[in-house]
Amino acid sequence: MHNRIQMHTALPNESMTTASPAVDTLRNAIDKLLTYCQSNDWAGYDPYDALNSGWLAAVPLLDRKLPRLALTQVMKRLPLNVRPMLWIPKRQNAKGLALFLTTLIRLQQMSESEGQEPLAVIPSMIERLVALRSPGSEHFCWGYSFPWQTRTVLVQSNSPNLVCTIFVANALLDAYDAFRQPECLQMAISAGEYLLSELYWSDGETAGFGYPLPSVHNQVHNANLLAAAMLCRVYAHTRDERFLEPALQAARSSAASQNEDGSWFYGGTASQRWIDNFHTGYNLCALRAIGEHTGAIEFQETLQRGYAFYRNRFFNADGSVRYFHDRTYPIDIHAVAQSIVTLVEFRDLDSGGLQQAHGVLQWALEHLWDPSGFFYYRKLPRYTNRISYMRWSQAWMLLAMVLLLEASSRQQRASLSHAVAMAGIG
């Protein structure tokens, strides 16, 4: 997976127009970040990788619930990267690789090589995702590249979970849509079967998917909606009805939990009553995907109210984005990325969305960009956490920038076509 990827994202008929400075800046940032990620073999540190520390094996007294919880929280917040001293290795992460795979497929589709064989790195990335499949399950499913401690149980590295499985399955469906490789579709179908057989639950009119563990049956709305959207996408490819009704039931449960102002709490328990940027963005994009894959219009009002809340509460006048709906800090690069993704996704409903997305990116490039070609983790009032996280930061920002480039390129082509038509050329 080391062959250098060459960028070929020139706009069609570019000799007839000049790309805007914002688009030129975007292309340059994509090229630098792509080079950075590939030069690191798509591997890196993660905000939650503390339990990969070799010290836990070397000092068994540390490998207990309270020390594990404390170490994870300290490492997540510490602005200095002490991971090498704690023997924490850089690793590839299945969710991160899935984001990279989706991004590379979109880059290829925009490039001069469209219609040709996939970039050499794409098949090898698919092979790597197959190799990272969680062991011990009859279905294709994936987990994180680190153990993580919940309040009640230690989840082992590569233990399957809903979120990782969804992102990998969607990336495989992207690969199938682009290259028609049947094995990619079959793996995504298997992942859908994992969601249905291992994670789906219902209780009267309420339904959902177990997260973060299969046994946890409280409502986590972004998990419900992301899972529902993925199952609807599998249904769109297969027309297999068994994927559709559970997906819609879970989506209806979370849609019904929307607050009057258009927001969602993260989850249904008393300890989950916060409202944040990127989980709200997940909800909106997932609901929109459900409609696209099924033709369902029942969530339109929910979407409109949710997007109005999102647009009004998570963006600052200077281009920065809020982490929570009622306060800005920490300004997290993951929230920046999801803000761009959401604005791009809803651009047809929001005439200023693309311009706002470019403003968000410009702020990030001014405040969270390292000249060597990667994004920092967070900005707080008194300092900036400059640690590079491959999954959380780089994979998400690379995808967000490529989606923004794709949408901006289409807009520019449409403007050019309109100008040509108005001038009577052609």
ZIDA-V127148 format. One record per residue. N is the residue number from 1. RES is the residue in three letters. OMEGA is omega as a letter, one per 30 degrees, with the letter a starting at -180 (NA if undefined). BURIAL is 1 if it has 16 or more other C-alpha atoms within 10 Angstrom, else 0. Layout:
n = [N;N]
res = [RES;RES]
omega = [OMEGA;OMEGA]
burial = [BURIAL;BURIAL]
//
This chain:
n = [1;2;3;4;5;6;7;8;9;10;11;12;13;14;15;16;17;18;19;20;21;22;23;24;25;26;27;28;29;30;31;32;33;34;35;36;37;38;39;40;41;42;43;44;45;46;47;48;49;50;51;52;53;54;55;56;57;58;59;60;61;62;63;64;65;66;67;68;69;70;71;72;73;74;75;76;77;78;79;80;81;82;83;84;85;86;87;88;89;90;91;92;93;94;95;96;97;98;99;100;101;102;103;104;105;106;107;108;109;110;111;112;113;114;115;116;117;118;119;120;121;122;123;124;125;126;127;128;129;130;131;132;133;134;135;136;137;138;139;140;141;142;143;144;145;146;147;148;149;150;151;152;153;154;155;156;157;158;159;160;161;162;163;164;165;166;167;168;169;170;171;172;173;174;175;176;177;178;179;180;181;182;183;184;185;186;187;188;189;190;191;192;193;194;195;196;197;198;199;200;201;202;203;204;205;206;207;208;209;210;211;212;213;214;215;216;217;218;219;220;221;222;223;224;225;226;227;228;229;230;231;232;233;234;235;236;237;238;239;240;241;242;243;244;245;246;247;248;249;250;251;252;253;254;255;256;257;258;259;260;261;262;263;264;265;266;267;268;269;270;271;272;273;274;275;276;277;278;279;280;281;282;283;284;285;286;287;288;289;290;291;292;293;294;295;296;297;298;299;300;301;302;303;304;305;306;307;308;309;310;311;312;313;314;315;316;317;318;319;320;321;322;323;324;325;326;327;328;329;330;331;332;333;334;335;336;337;338;339;340;341;342;343;344;345;346;347;348;349;350;351;352;353;354;355;356;357;358;359;360;361;362;363;364;365;366;367;368;369;370;371;372;373;374;375;376;377;378;379;380;381;382;383;384;385;386;387;388;389;390;391;392;393;394;395;396;397;398;399;400;401;402;403;404;405;406;407;408;409;410;411;412;413;414;415;416;417;418;419;420;421;422;423;424;425;426]
res = [MET;HIS;ASN;ARG;ILE;GLN;MET;HIS;THR;ALA;LEU;PRO;ASN;GLU;SER;MET;THR;THR;ALA;SER;PRO;ALA;VAL;ASP;THR;LEU;ARG;ASN;ALA;ILE;ASP;LYS;LEU;LEU;THR;TYR;CYS;GLN;SER;ASN;ASP;TRP;ALA;GLY;TYR;ASP;PRO;TYR;ASP;ALA;LEU;ASN;SER;GLY;TRP;LEU;ALA;ALA;VAL;PRO;LEU;LEU;ASP;ARG;LYS;LEU;PRO;ARG;LEU;ALA;LEU;THR;GLN;VAL;MET;LYS;ARG;LEU;PRO;LEU;ASN;VAL;ARG;PRO;MET;LEU;TRP;ILE;PRO;LYS;ARG;GLN;ASN;ALA;LYS;GLY;LEU;ALA;LEU;PHE;LEU;THR;THR;LEU;ILE;ARG;LEU;GLN;GLN;MET;SER;GLU;SER;GLU;GLY;GLN;GLU;PRO;LEU;ALA;VAL;ILE;PRO;SER;MET;ILE;GLU;ARG;LEU;VAL;ALA;LEU;ARG;SER;PRO;GLY;SER;GLU;HIS;PHE;CYS;TRP;GLY;TYR;SER;PHE;PRO;TRP;GLN;THR;ARG;THR;VAL;LEU;VAL;GLN;SER;ASN;SER;PRO;ASN;LEU;VAL;CYS;THR;ILE;PHE;VAL;ALA;ASN;ALA;LEU;LEU;ASP;ALA;TYR;ASP;ALA;PHE;ARG;GLN;PRO;GLU;CYS;LEU;GLN;MET;ALA;ILE;SER;ALA;GLY;GLU;TYR;LEU;LEU;SER;GLU;LEU;TYR;TRP;SER;ASP;GLY;GLU;THR;ALA;GLY;PHE;GLY;TYR;PRO;LEU;PRO;SER;VAL;HIS;ASN;GLN;VAL;HIS;ASN;ALA;ASN;LEU;LEU;ALA;ALA;ALA;MET;LEU;CYS;ARG;VAL;TYR;ALA;HIS;THR;ARG;ASP;GLU;ARG;PHE;LEU;GLU;PRO;ALA;LEU;GLN;ALA;ALA;ARG;SER;SER;ALA;ALA;SER;GLN;ASN;GLU;ASP;GLY;SER;TRP;PHE;TYR;GLY;GLY;THR;ALA;SER;GLN;ARG;TRP;ILE;ASP;ASN;PHE;HIS;THR;GLY;TYR;ASN;LEU;CYS;ALA;LEU;ARG;ALA;ILE;GLY;GLU;HIS;THR;GLY;ALA;ILE;GLU;PHE;GLN;GLU;THR;LEU;GLN;ARG;GLY;TYR;ALA;PHE;TYR;ARG;ASN;ARG;PHE;PHE;ASN;ALA;ASP;GLY;SER;VAL;ARG;TYR;PHE;HIS;ASP;ARG;THR;TYR;PRO;ILE;ASP;ILE;HIS;ALA;VAL;ALA;GLN;SER;ILE;VAL;THR;LEU;VAL;GLU;PHE;ARG;ASP;LEU;ASP;SER;GLY;GLY;LEU;GLN;GLN;ALA;HIS;GLY;VAL;LEU;GLN;TRP;ALA;LEU;GLU;HIS;LEU;TRP;ASP;PRO;SER;GLY;PHE;PHE;TYR;TYR;ARG;LYS;LEU;PRO;ARG;TYR;THR;ASN;ARG;ILE;SER;TYR;MET;ARG;TRP;SER;GLN;ALA;TRP;MET;LEU;LEU;ALA;MET;VAL;LEU;LEU;LEU;GLU;ALA;SER;SER;ARG;GLN;GLN;ARG;ALA;SER;LEU;SER;HIS;ALA;VAL;ALA;MET;ALA;GLY;ILE;GLY]
omega = [a;a;a;l;l;l;l;a;l;l;l;a;a;l;a;a;l;l;a;l;l;l;l;l;l;l;a;l;l;a;a;a;l;l;a;a;a;l;l;l;l;a;l;l;a;l;a;a;a;a;l;a;l;l;a;l;a;a;a;l;l;a;l;a;a;l;l;l;a;a;l;a;l;a;l;a;a;a;l;a;a;a;l;l;l;l;l;a;l;a;l;a;a;l;l;l;l;l;l;a;l;a;a;l;l;l;l;a;l;a;l;a;a;a;l;l;l;l;a;a;a;l;a;l;l;l;l;l;l;a;a;l;l;a;l;l;l;a;l;l;a;l;a;a;a;l;l;a;l;l;a;a;l;l;a;l;l;l;a;l;a;a;l;a;a;a;l;a;l;l;l;l;l;l;l;l;a;a;l;l;a;a;l;l;a;l;l;l;l;l;l;l;l;l;a;a;a;a;a;l;l;l;a;l;a;l;l;a;a;l;g;l;l;a;a;a;l;a;l;a;l;l;l;a;l;l;l;a;l;l;l;l;l;l;a;l;a;a;l;a;a;l;a;a;l;l;a;l;l;l;l;l;a;l;l;a;l;l;a;a;l;a;l;l;l;a;a;a;a;a;a;a;l;a;a;a;a;l;l;l;l;a;a;a;l;l;l;l;l;l;a;a;a;a;a;l;a;a;a;l;l;l;a;l;a;a;l;l;a;a;a;a;a;a;l;a;a;a;l;a;l;l;l;a;a;l;a;a;f;l;a;a;l;l;l;a;a;l;l;a;a;l;l;a;a;a;l;l;a;a;l;a;a;l;l;l;l;l;l;l;a;l;a;l;l;a;a;a;l;a;l;l;l;a;l;a;a;l;l;a;a;l;l;l;a;a;l;l;a;a;a;a;a;a;a;a;l;l;a;a;l;l;l;l;a;a;l;l;l;l;a;l;l;l;l;l;l;l;l;a;a;a;a;a;l;NA]
burial = [0;0;0;0;0;0;1;0;1;0;1;0;0;0;0;0;0;0;0;0;0;0;1;0;0;1;1;0;1;1;0;0;1;1;1;1;1;1;0;0;0;1;1;1;1;1;1;1;1;1;1;1;1;0;1;1;0;0;0;0;0;0;0;0;0;0;0;1;1;0;1;1;0;0;1;0;0;0;0;0;0;0;1;0;0;0;0;1;1;1;1;1;1;1;1;1;1;1;1;1;1;1;1;1;1;1;1;1;1;1;1;0;0;0;0;0;0;1;1;0;1;1;0;0;1;1;0;1;1;1;0;1;1;1;0;0;0;0;1;1;1;1;1;1;1;1;1;1;1;0;0;0;0;0;1;0;1;1;1;1;1;1;1;1;1;1;1;1;1;1;1;1;1;1;1;1;0;1;0;0;0;0;0;1;1;1;1;1;1;1;1;1;1;1;1;1;0;1;1;1;1;0;0;0;0;1;1;1;1;1;1;1;1;1;0;0;1;1;1;1;1;1;1;1;1;1;1;1;1;1;1;1;1;1;1;1;0;0;0;0;0;0;1;1;0;1;1;1;1;1;1;1;1;1;1;0;1;1;0;0;0;1;1;1;1;1;1;0;0;0;0;0;0;0;1;1;1;1;1;1;1;1;1;1;1;1;1;1;1;1;1;0;1;1;0;0;0;0;1;0;0;1;1;0;1;1;1;0;1;1;1;0;1;1;1;0;0;0;1;1;1;1;1;1;1;0;0;1;0;1;1;1;1;1;1;1;1;1;1;1;1;1;1;1;1;1;1;0;0;1;0;0;1;1;1;1;1;1;1;1;1;1;1;1;1;0;0;1;1;0;0;0;1;1;1;1;1;1;1;0;0;0;0;1;1;1;1;1;1;1;1;1;1;1;1;1;1;1;1;1;1;1;1;1;1;1;1;1;1;0;0;1;1;0;0;1;0;0;0;0;0;0;0;0;0;0]
//
